[in-house]
Amino acid sequence: MQQPPNGVPTTDLPPVRWLKSRRSNPSGNCVELAELPDGGGIAVRNSRHPEGPALIYTVDEIAAFVLGARDGDFDHLIARSPSR
């Protein structure tokens, strides 16, 4: 399957199962991810705007982000957040 373009409305994607972190909160401060069928990548959307747009990443791109977050590469971006 060819990867869809970025910024695609989620209604234009095939049916997928959206997942969000257990760290998400009830006020909707979260993103959701979904695996696209046939290796088409990973879709990412804002949970407050479920119709889209969704950004589409490869599995390798998501892996690099997740591993970087796990390693603390982005900690400085949330260090001064009042909710932390």
N, C-alpha and C positions, 0 to 999 in steps of 0.2 A: 504494500500500500504506500502510495506517495504521501509524504508529510503535508498536511494542510498548511496554508499560509498563516502567519501570525496575525493576531487581531481578528480572528474568525469568530462570528457569533456562535455561541454554543449550540444554538438550534440547527446550525449547519453541520455539526459533528454527528457521527454515528452514535447510537445509544452507548453510554459509558457509565461507570460507577464512580461517582465523585467521592473523594476521601478528604478529611481534614484532620489536623493534628488534635490530639487529646488536650493540648495546651490552648486550644482556641477557647474564646470566652463567649458568653451569651450576647454580648453587644455586637457581635459580627466582625471582630477584628481578626480575620483569618483569610487564608487562601485555601483553595481546594485543588487537588490534583486528581487526574484520571488517566489511566493507561488507555491509549488508543488501540483499536484492534490491529492485528497483523503487523505489529512492530512499527506502527505509524507515529510513535513518539509518546510524549507525556503532555497533556493539556493542563494549563494552570489558569485558574480564574479567581476573581474576587468574590467571596461568598456573599457580599452585599449586592452584587450584580450578577446573579446566576445565568442570565441570558447572554452574557459576554461583554466584551470580547474575551476570548481565551487566547493565551499565548501558548505556542506549541514548541516544545523542546525535544531534543533527542534524549534517549536514556543516558548516554554518556554526559550530556550537559547537566542533566538533573543529578547524576552521580557526583560530578565535580562540585556542584553547589552544595549538596548534602554533606559530602566529605569535608568541604571547606568550612561549612557551618559547624560541623562536629569538631573540627580542629581549632575553632575560635577565630577564623579569618574575618568574621563580620561582627565580632563582639563590640567593637568600637562604635558601630552604628546604633546600638541600643543602650550603650553605657549611660547616656544622660536622659533616657526616656523616663518621664515621671511615673509610669506604671510599673517600673522594674524595681 
